[in-house]
Amino acid sequence: MKSLVPVRRRQSGVFVASLGLAVLISLGASACATEQSEAPEFRIPPPLIGDAEPLSAEEILEKTVTFMSGLDNVGFDALVTYEVVQENGQTLHFDRVQRMAAARPDRLFWVTVRDDATIDSVWFDRGTFTLLKRPQDVYGQVQVSPTIDGMADDLDYEYDIVVPFQDLLAGRAPELFLETPESSWYVGETWVMGVWTHHVALRNEEVDFELWIQKDGDPLPVRIAINWKHEKGGPSYVAHFRKWITSTTFDDAMFVFTPPSDARQIEILPAMPLEEEY
């Protein structure tokens, strides 16, 4: 099973900068045509109505994959927390907020705000990839494959840039949820983010993976958790999804980059190859 997002990646080939959280509101809200997420309302769980027959993990995952594979346009907000054990044994947590919008198969926009106040804004338009870093006010462009799927692979292998949630947005959900897990099981019904969900656990040799799928309405992920079993520091990752957008046709202008007047263009360099281990 391939992981949705790695915890830490080497920085070769990627320019680094920083900015404040307010930019997510100004960039993300206007780009995704949806208001900034508010804190979730506290709700007492309503009585749980069980299904007529026990569900299996495979049935739930198949339903989710079928629904998501049929979406032409999809967007969401995600609050992401990474957990990494340091060399001294202490566990540290790192947060980021990500807002994504995809018009399949060949257009993508996202904003990432990290807890150190660095911000990435990205536009992908049919082969042209643009990354804007704030507050250094620099941007770079490269030509890549013309689809989201191909673009994600090109950026990963050539520039060491990871597309957030690429497995969901590039149409790889069937591979992730149905084809590569070595085992899967249905944990049960769980109250998460104000809704009842189906809690499903998957695993293979590399990762343990949990998925909470909305029980009523569209079978969309509410929360995802990943643990890399063999990575140094035992990193783990949890993403909470809010404000899914599945029926809106995004404005074409969202995916076209217009350089800010205060930004300068620099080159995005290919990543340095990893050293061979003998």
Contacts in CASP RR format, 6 or more apart in sequence:
PFRMAT RR
TARGET T0000
AUTHOR 0000-0000-0000
METHOD contacts of the structure
MODEL  1
MKSLVPVRRRQSGVFVASLGLAVLISLGASACATEQSEAPEFRIPPPLIG
DAEPLSAEEILEKTVTFMSGLDNVGFDALVTYEVVQENGQTLHFDRVQRM
AAARPDRLFWVTVRDDATIDSVWFDRGTFTLLKRPQDVYGQVQVSPTIDG
MADDLDYEYDIVVPFQDLLAGRAPELFLETPESSWYVGETWVMGVWTHHV
ALRNEEVDFELWIQKDGDPLPVRIAINWKHEKGGPSYVAHFRKWITSTTF
DDAMFVFTPPSDARQIEILPAMPLEEEY
1 176 0 8 1.000
1 180 0 8 1.000
1 181 0 8 1.000
1 202 0 8 1.000
1 203 0 8 1.000
1 204 0 8 1.000
1 206 0 8 1.000
1 207 0 8 1.000
1 209 0 8 1.000
2 167 0 8 1.000
2 172 0 8 1.000
2 175 0 8 1.000
2 176 0 8 1.000
2 180 0 8 1.000
3 206 0 8 1.000
3 207 0 8 1.000
3 209 0 8 1.000
3 226 0 8 1.000
3 228 0 8 1.000
3 237 0 8 1.000
4 164 0 8 1.000
4 165 0 8 1.000
4 166 0 8 1.000
4 167 0 8 1.000
4 168 0 8 1.000
4 176 0 8 1.000
4 224 0 8 1.000
4 226 0 8 1.000
4 237 0 8 1.000
4 239 0 8 1.000
5 80 0 8 1.000
5 162 0 8 1.000
5 164 0 8 1.000
5 165 0 8 1.000
5 226 0 8 1.000
5 237 0 8 1.000
5 239 0 8 1.000
6 162 0 8 1.000
7 82 0 8 1.000
7 84 0 8 1.000
7 228 0 8 1.000
7 231 0 8 1.000
7 235 0 8 1.000
7 236 0 8 1.000
7 237 0 8 1.000
8 84 0 8 1.000
8 235 0 8 1.000
9 160 0 8 1.000
9 162 0 8 1.000
10 160 0 8 1.000
10 271 0 8 1.000
10 272 0 8 1.000
10 274 0 8 1.000
11 160 0 8 1.000
12 160 0 8 1.000
12 269 0 8 1.000
12 271 0 8 1.000
12 272 0 8 1.000
13 159 0 8 1.000
13 160 0 8 1.000
13 268 0 8 1.000
13 269 0 8 1.000
13 270 0 8 1.000
13 271 0 8 1.000
13 272 0 8 1.000
14 159 0 8 1.000
14 160 0 8 1.000
14 161 0 8 1.000
14 268 0 8 1.000
14 271 0 8 1.000
15 133 0 8 1.000
15 136 0 8 1.000
15 138 0 8 1.000
15 140 0 8 1.000
15 266 0 8 1.000
15 268 0 8 1.000
16 118 0 8 1.000
16 133 0 8 1.000
16 136 0 8 1.000
17 118 0 8 1.000
17 133 0 8 1.000
17 134 0 8 1.000
17 135 0 8 1.000
17 136 0 8 1.000
17 137 0 8 1.000
17 138 0 8 1.000
18 116 0 8 1.000
18 117 0 8 1.000
18 118 0 8 1.000
18 119 0 8 1.000
18 134 0 8 1.000
18 135 0 8 1.000
18 136 0 8 1.000
19 117 0 8 1.000
19 118 0 8 1.000
19 119 0 8 1.000
19 134 0 8 1.000
19 135 0 8 1.000
20 113 0 8 1.000
20 117 0 8 1.000
20 119 0 8 1.000
20 134 0 8 1.000
20 135 0 8 1.000
21 97 0 8 1.000
21 113 0 8 1.000
21 117 0 8 1.000
23 111 0 8 1.000
23 113 0 8 1.000
23 119 0 8 1.000
23 121 0 8 1.000
23 134 0 8 1.000
24 36 0 8 1.000
24 97 0 8 1.000
24 99 0 8 1.000
24 111 0 8 1.000
24 113 0 8 1.000
24 119 0 8 1.000
25 36 0 8 1.000
27 111 0 8 1.000
27 119 0 8 1.000
27 121 0 8 1.000
28 99 0 8 1.000
28 111 0 8 1.000
29 35 0 8 1.000
29 36 0 8 1.000
31 99 0 8 1.000
31 101 0 8 1.000
31 109 0 8 1.000
31 111 0 8 1.000
31 254 0 8 1.000
32 75 0 8 1.000
32 99 0 8 1.000
32 101 0 8 1.000
32 109 0 8 1.000
32 245 0 8 1.000
32 250 0 8 1.000
32 254 0 8 1.000
33 248 0 8 1.000
33 250 0 8 1.000
33 251 0 8 1.000
33 254 0 8 1.000
34 243 0 8 1.000
34 245 0 8 1.000
37 77 0 8 1.000
37 242 0 8 1.000
37 243 0 8 1.000
40 193 0 8 1.000
40 194 0 8 1.000
40 242 0 8 1.000
41 194 0 8 1.000
43 194 0 8 1.000
45 191 0 8 1.000
45 194 0 8 1.000
45 196 0 8 1.000
46 196 0 8 1.000
48 189 0 8 1.000
48 196 0 8 1.000
50 189 0 8 1.000
54 186 0 8 1.000
55 186 0 8 1.000
55 198 0 8 1.000
56 186 0 8 1.000
57 184 0 8 1.000
57 185 0 8 1.000
57 186 0 8 1.000
57 200 0 8 1.000
57 201 0 8 1.000
57 202 0 8 1.000
58 178 0 8 1.000
58 184 0 8 1.000
60 186 0 8 1.000
60 198 0 8 1.000
60 200 0 8 1.000
60 213 0 8 1.000
60 219 0 8 1.000
61 177 0 8 1.000
61 178 0 8 1.000
61 184 0 8 1.000
61 200 0 8 1.000
61 211 0 8 1.000
62 178 0 8 1.000
63 213 0 8 1.000
63 219 0 8 1.000
64 173 0 8 1.000
64 177 0 8 1.000
64 211 0 8 1.000
64 213 0 8 1.000
64 219 0 8 1.000
64 220 0 8 1.000
64 221 0 8 1.000
65 173 0 8 1.000
65 174 0 8 1.000
65 177 0 8 1.000
65 178 0 8 1.000
67 218 0 8 1.000
67 219 0 8 1.000
67 220 0 8 1.000
68 74 0 8 1.000
68 168 0 8 1.000
68 171 0 8 1.000
68 173 0 8 1.000
68 220 0 8 1.000
69 171 0 8 1.000
69 173 0 8 1.000
69 174 0 8 1.000
71 104 0 8 1.000
71 246 0 8 1.000
72 103 0 8 1.000
72 104 0 8 1.000
73 101 0 8 1.000
73 102 0 8 1.000
73 103 0 8 1.000
73 104 0 8 1.000
73 245 0 8 1.000
73 246 0 8 1.000
73 247 0 8 1.000
73 248 0 8 1.000
73 249 0 8 1.000
73 250 0 8 1.000
74 100 0 8 1.000
74 101 0 8 1.000
74 102 0 8 1.000
74 104 0 8 1.000
74 168 0 8 1.000
74 169 0 8 1.000
74 244 0 8 1.000
74 245 0 8 1.000
74 246 0 8 1.000
75 100 0 8 1.000
75 101 0 8 1.000
75 102 0 8 1.000
75 244 0 8 1.000
75 245 0 8 1.000
75 246 0 8 1.000
76 99 0 8 1.000
76 100 0 8 1.000
76 241 0 8 1.000
76 242 0 8 1.000
76 243 0 8 1.000
76 244 0 8 1.000
76 245 0 8 1.000
77 97 0 8 1.000
77 98 0 8 1.000
77 99 0 8 1.000
77 241 0 8 1.000
77 242 0 8 1.000
77 243 0 8 1.000
78 97 0 8 1.000
78 98 0 8 1.000
78 99 0 8 1.000
78 100 0 8 1.000
78 164 0 8 1.000
78 165 0 8 1.000
78 239 0 8 1.000
78 240 0 8 1.000
78 241 0 8 1.000
78 242 0 8 1.000
79 95 0 8 1.000
79 97 0 8 1.000
79 239 0 8 1.000
79 240 0 8 1.000
79 242 0 8 1.000
80 95 0 8 1.000
80 96 0 8 1.000
80 97 0 8 1.000
80 98 0 8 1.000
80 237 0 8 1.000
80 238 0 8 1.000
80 239 0 8 1.000
80 240 0 8 1.000
81 93 0 8 1.000
81 94 0 8 1.000
81 95 0 8 1.000
81 237 0 8 1.000
81 238 0 8 1.000
81 239 0 8 1.000
82 93 0 8 1.000
82 94 0 8 1.000
82 95 0 8 1.000
82 96 0 8 1.000
82 235 0 8 1.000
82 236 0 8 1.000
82 237 0 8 1.000
83 91 0 8 1.000
83 92 0 8 1.000
83 93 0 8 1.000
83 235 0 8 1.000
83 236 0 8 1.000
83 237 0 8 1.000
83 238 0 8 1.000
84 91 0 8 1.000
84 92 0 8 1.000
84 94 0 8 1.000
84 233 0 8 1.000
84 234 0 8 1.000
84 235 0 8 1.000
85 91 0 8 1.000
85 233 0 8 1.000
85 234 0 8 1.000
85 235 0 8 1.000
86 92 0 8 1.000
86 233 0 8 1.000
94 114 0 8 1.000
94 115 0 8 1.000
95 114 0 8 1.000
95 115 0 8 1.000
96 112 0 8 1.000
96 113 0 8 1.000
96 114 0 8 1.000
96 115 0 8 1.000
97 112 0 8 1.000
97 113 0 8 1.000
98 110 0 8 1.000
98 111 0 8 1.000
98 112 0 8 1.000
98 113 0 8 1.000
98 164 0 8 1.000
98 165 0 8 1.000
99 110 0 8 1.000
99 111 0 8 1.000
100 108 0 8 1.000
100 109 0 8 1.000
100 110 0 8 1.000
100 164 0 8 1.000
100 165 0 8 1.000
100 169 0 8 1.000
101 108 0 8 1.000
101 109 0 8 1.000
101 110 0 8 1.000
101 245 0 8 1.000
101 250 0 8 1.000
101 254 0 8 1.000
102 108 0 8 1.000
102 109 0 8 1.000
102 148 0 8 1.000
102 169 0 8 1.000
103 249 0 8 1.000
103 250 0 8 1.000
103 255 0 8 1.000
104 148 0 8 1.000
104 169 0 8 1.000
104 171 0 8 1.000
105 147 0 8 1.000
105 148 0 8 1.000
105 149 0 8 1.000
106 124 0 8 1.000
106 125 0 8 1.000
106 126 0 8 1.000
106 127 0 8 1.000
106 146 0 8 1.000
106 147 0 8 1.000
106 148 0 8 1.000
107 124 0 8 1.000
107 125 0 8 1.000
107 126 0 8 1.000
107 148 0 8 1.000
107 250 0 8 1.000
107 255 0 8 1.000
108 122 0 8 1.000
108 123 0 8 1.000
108 124 0 8 1.000
108 148 0 8 1.000
108 151 0 8 1.000
108 163 0 8 1.000
108 169 0 8 1.000
108 255 0 8 1.000
109 122 0 8 1.000
109 123 0 8 1.000
109 124 0 8 1.000
109 250 0 8 1.000
109 254 0 8 1.000
109 255 0 8 1.000
110 120 0 8 1.000
110 121 0 8 1.000
110 122 0 8 1.000
110 163 0 8 1.000
110 164 0 8 1.000
111 119 0 8 1.000
111 120 0 8 1.000
111 121 0 8 1.000
111 122 0 8 1.000
112 119 0 8 1.000
112 120 0 8 1.000
112 122 0 8 1.000
112 164 0 8 1.000
113 119 0 8 1.000
118 133 0 8 1.000
118 134 0 8 1.000
119 133 0 8 1.000
119 134 0 8 1.000
119 135 0 8 1.000
120 131 0 8 1.000
120 132 0 8 1.000
120 133 0 8 1.000
121 131 0 8 1.000
121 132 0 8 1.000
121 134 0 8 1.000
122 129 0 8 1.000
122 130 0 8 1.000
122 131 0 8 1.000
122 132 0 8 1.000
123 129 0 8 1.000
123 130 0 8 1.000
123 255 0 8 1.000
123 256 0 8 1.000
123 257 0 8 1.000
124 130 0 8 1.000
124 144 0 8 1.000
124 148 0 8 1.000
124 151 0 8 1.000
124 255 0 8 1.000
125 255 0 8 1.000
125 256 0 8 1.000
125 257 0 8 1.000
126 146 0 8 1.000
127 143 0 8 1.000
127 144 0 8 1.000
127 145 0 8 1.000
127 146 0 8 1.000
127 151 0 8 1.000
128 141 0 8 1.000
128 143 0 8 1.000
128 144 0 8 1.000
128 257 0 8 1.000
129 141 0 8 1.000
129 142 0 8 1.000
129 143 0 8 1.000
129 144 0 8 1.000
129 151 0 8 1.000
129 155 0 8 1.000
130 139 0 8 1.000
130 140 0 8 1.000
130 141 0 8 1.000
130 257 0 8 1.000
131 139 0 8 1.000
131 140 0 8 1.000
131 141 0 8 1.000
131 161 0 8 1.000
131 268 0 8 1.000
132 138 0 8 1.000
132 139 0 8 1.000
132 140 0 8 1.000
132 257 0 8 1.000
132 260 0 8 1.000
132 263 0 8 1.000
133 139 0 8 1.000
137 260 0 8 1.000
137 262 0 8 1.000
137 263 0 8 1.000
137 264 0 8 1.000
138 263 0 8 1.000
138 264 0 8 1.000
138 265 0 8 1.000
138 266 0 8 1.000
139 257 0 8 1.000
139 259 0 8 1.000
139 263 0 8 1.000
139 264 0 8 1.000
139 265 0 8 1.000
139 266 0 8 1.000
140 265 0 8 1.000
140 266 0 8 1.000
140 267 0 8 1.000
140 268 0 8 1.000
141 257 0 8 1.000
141 265 0 8 1.000
141 268 0 8 1.000
142 159 0 8 1.000
142 268 0 8 1.000
144 150 0 8 1.000
144 151 0 8 1.000
144 154 0 8 1.000
144 155 0 8 1.000
145 151 0 8 1.000
145 153 0 8 1.000
145 154 0 8 1.000
147 170 0 8 1.000
148 163 0 8 1.000
148 166 0 8 1.000
148 169 0 8 1.000
148 170 0 8 1.000
148 171 0 8 1.000
149 170 0 8 1.000
149 171 0 8 1.000
149 172 0 8 1.000
150 170 0 8 1.000
151 163 0 8 1.000
152 163 0 8 1.000
152 166 0 8 1.000
152 170 0 8 1.000
155 161 0 8 1.000
155 162 0 8 1.000
155 163 0 8 1.000
156 162 0 8 1.000
156 163 0 8 1.000
158 270 0 8 1.000
158 271 0 8 1.000
159 268 0 8 1.000
159 269 0 8 1.000
159 270 0 8 1.000
159 271 0 8 1.000
160 271 0 8 1.000
161 268 0 8 1.000
163 169 0 8 1.000
163 170 0 8 1.000
165 239 0 8 1.000
166 172 0 8 1.000
167 173 0 8 1.000
167 175 0 8 1.000
167 176 0 8 1.000
168 176 0 8 1.000
168 221 0 8 1.000
177 202 0 8 1.000
177 211 0 8 1.000
180 204 0 8 1.000
181 202 0 8 1.000
181 203 0 8 1.000
181 204 0 8 1.000
181 209 0 8 1.000
182 203 0 8 1.000
182 204 0 8 1.000
182 205 0 8 1.000
183 202 0 8 1.000
183 203 0 8 1.000
183 204 0 8 1.000
184 200 0 8 1.000
184 201 0 8 1.000
184 202 0 8 1.000
184 203 0 8 1.000
185 200 0 8 1.000
185 201 0 8 1.000
186 198 0 8 1.000
186 199 0 8 1.000
186 200 0 8 1.000
187 199 0 8 1.000
187 200 0 8 1.000
187 201 0 8 1.000
187 210 0 8 1.000
188 198 0 8 1.000
188 199 0 8 1.000
189 196 0 8 1.000
189 197 0 8 1.000
189 198 0 8 1.000
189 199 0 8 1.000
189 215 0 8 1.000
190 196 0 8 1.000
190 197 0 8 1.000
190 198 0 8 1.000
190 199 0 8 1.000
190 212 0 8 1.000
191 197 0 8 1.000
192 212 0 8 1.000
192 222 0 8 1.000
192 223 0 8 1.000
193 222 0 8 1.000
193 223 0 8 1.000
193 240 0 8 1.000
193 241 0 8 1.000
193 242 0 8 1.000
195 214 0 8 1.000
195 215 0 8 1.000
195 216 0 8 1.000
195 222 0 8 1.000
196 214 0 8 1.000
196 215 0 8 1.000
196 216 0 8 1.000
197 212 0 8 1.000
197 213 0 8 1.000
197 214 0 8 1.000
197 215 0 8 1.000
197 222 0 8 1.000
197 223 0 8 1.000
198 212 0 8 1.000
198 213 0 8 1.000
198 215 0 8 1.000
199 210 0 8 1.000
199 211 0 8 1.000
199 212 0 8 1.000
200 210 0 8 1.000
200 211 0 8 1.000
200 212 0 8 1.000
200 213 0 8 1.000
201 208 0 8 1.000
201 209 0 8 1.000
201 210 0 8 1.000
201 211 0 8 1.000
202 208 0 8 1.000
202 209 0 8 1.000
202 210 0 8 1.000
202 211 0 8 1.000
203 209 0 8 1.000
205 229 0 8 1.000
206 228 0 8 1.000
206 229 0 8 1.000
206 230 0 8 1.000
207 226 0 8 1.000
207 227 0 8 1.000
207 228 0 8 1.000
207 229 0 8 1.000
208 226 0 8 1.000
208 227 0 8 1.000
208 229 0 8 1.000
209 224 0 8 1.000
209 225 0 8 1.000
209 226 0 8 1.000
209 227 0 8 1.000
210 223 0 8 1.000
210 224 0 8 1.000
210 225 0 8 1.000
210 226 0 8 1.000
211 221 0 8 1.000
211 223 0 8 1.000
211 224 0 8 1.000
212 221 0 8 1.000
212 222 0 8 1.000
212 223 0 8 1.000
212 224 0 8 1.000
213 219 0 8 1.000
213 220 0 8 1.000
213 221 0 8 1.000
213 222 0 8 1.000
214 220 0 8 1.000
214 221 0 8 1.000
214 222 0 8 1.000
218 244 0 8 1.000
218 246 0 8 1.000
220 241 0 8 1.000
220 244 0 8 1.000
220 246 0 8 1.000
221 241 0 8 1.000
222 240 0 8 1.000
222 241 0 8 1.000
223 238 0 8 1.000
223 239 0 8 1.000
223 240 0 8 1.000
223 241 0 8 1.000
224 237 0 8 1.000
224 238 0 8 1.000
224 239 0 8 1.000
224 241 0 8 1.000
225 236 0 8 1.000
225 237 0 8 1.000
225 238 0 8 1.000
225 239 0 8 1.000
226 236 0 8 1.000
226 237 0 8 1.000
226 238 0 8 1.000
227 234 0 8 1.000
227 235 0 8 1.000
227 236 0 8 1.000
227 237 0 8 1.000
228 234 0 8 1.000
228 235 0 8 1.000
228 236 0 8 1.000
259 265 0 8 1.000
END
